[in-house]
Amino acid sequence: MPNHRYGLIMAGGRGTRFWPRSRKRNAKQVLRFFGERSLIQQTADRLAPVIPPENLWVITNDLLQAEIRKQLPQVPKQQILAEPSQRNTAPCIALAAHILHELDPDAVMGVFPADHLILKEARFRNFVKAAFRAAENGSTVVLGIQPRWPETGYGYIEFPKNVRPGKAEPVPVASFREKPDEKTARRFVDRGNFFWNAGMFFWKASTVLDLMRHHQPKIATLLAGLPAYRSKTFVSRLGEVYPLCDNISVDYAVMEKAGSISGIAVDDIGWNDVGSWEAVYELARKDGSGNASKGELFAESSRDNYVDASKPVALVGVERLIVVDTPDALLIASRDKAQDVSKIVKMLDAHERETLI
C-alpha cells in the first residue's frame, strides 16, 4: 500500500530570542542546544518511525536552505524549499498542501515546528499516529499540550469539560483562545480543559485547500495560479506570487473560523518550545549552586546562572544571569528578561548592523 502520510516541518523563523548564537544564516532550528543533533535534526529523527524521509517536506528561507539540506541528507533536496519571503504559517501550510495535493491527491499531512524539544518521543508518536488516522478519515486534528503553568505566551485550545489527558482519541474542540493575560491563564489552567496550542496540525491536503478557499480566498487564488511543481518556472513564479499572500498565522486564517475541529489532549510528552535562553537553562544539567554551562565555568558565590562560551568563564557574586559569548558579540542578560533578547535584534536592525544579525 502506498504511504500517503507526509510531514511538513516549518523552519523559516529567525530565533531572535537566541541572539547572539542564533543569526539569520545560523538560526535557532539548526543549532545544537541539546547533544550532537540540532533541533531540526531531532524533529526529523523523532518523526522517522512514522513518516519516511522521502515523505518529509521542509519549508524554510533562502539563508537556511543550504544548511538544512546539509543537516537532513535523508530528505530529498527538492523537498527542502525556501519561501521567497516570510508570510507566517498560513501561506506556508497552504503552499505545502498545494504541492502535496498535486503530487498525491490522497496526501494527508502533519504540520510540525522545527524547533521544539520532545523528550518522550515514543509517547509523542502514539498521538501522532492517532491524529493521522483521524485525518485520513476526514478530520482536522490539532494536538493540545497539557499546561504545566499559566503561560501567557501561548494560545490555548478549549476542550470539552470532561476531557481526559493522554487519551489518544480526538474530541471536538470547543474554541481557540488567543494569548491570555496572567489572570485568564490561571483560570484556564485551573479549569483543566484548556491546553497549550503547540502548532501541530493534521489534515488531508485537500482539506487544507478547501479551508483556504473558503476562509482565505486571496491566498488560495494566488497559489492555485502556480505552474506545476516540477515545472522549470515554478520557483520564479513562486517568487512573484508568494510575497502577495497575506501575512497571517494558520490559527487566525482558518482554525478559529472553521467548524468541526478535533483535538487530542496530550499528557506529558516532555514538550518544550525552547522559546528563550531561559528554557535552555531550565533543561540543562546544573551544579550544586544551580549554575549551568556549555563550556568551562568557574563560579564563586554565584547561583542559578547560564553560560554558553567557548572560552573559560568566571563568575563572582552574580545570580540569575545569562551569558552567551560568540566571536563577535557578547550577551549578558537577566534570566527574568530572557524574552527581551529579541528587542536587541530589533535595535540592531534599526541601526543596520547587518553583520550582527
GIHU-V446158 format. One record per run of one state. SS is the DSSP state (helix for helix, strand for strand, loop for the rest). FROM is the first residue (numbers start at 1). LEN is the number of residues. Records with the same first field share a line. If there is no record, write none. Layout:
SS->FROM-LEN + FROM-LEN
This chain:
loop->1-4 + 11-5 + 19-4 + 24-2 + 27-1 + 31-8 + 48-5 + 62-3 + 72-5 + 84-4 + 104-4 + 114-3 + 119-2 + 137-3 + 147-9 + 160-11 + 178-4 + 192-2 + 216-1 + 225-9 + 245-5 + 256-5 + 267-4 + 273-4 + 284-8 + 295-2 + 301-2 + 304-2 + 309-4 + 317-2 + 320-1 + 327-2 + 351-3 + 357-1
strand->5-6 + 23-1 + 26-1 + 56-6 + 80-4 + 108-6 + 117-2 + 140-7 + 156-4 + 171-7 + 194-11 + 261-6 + 271-2 + 292-3 + 297-4 + 303-1 + 306-3 + 313-4 + 319-1 + 321-6 + 329-6
helix->16-3 + 28-3 + 39-9 + 53-3 + 65-7 + 77-3 + 88-16 + 121-16 + 182-10 + 205-11 + 217-8 + 234-11 + 250-6 + 277-7 + 335-16 + 354-3
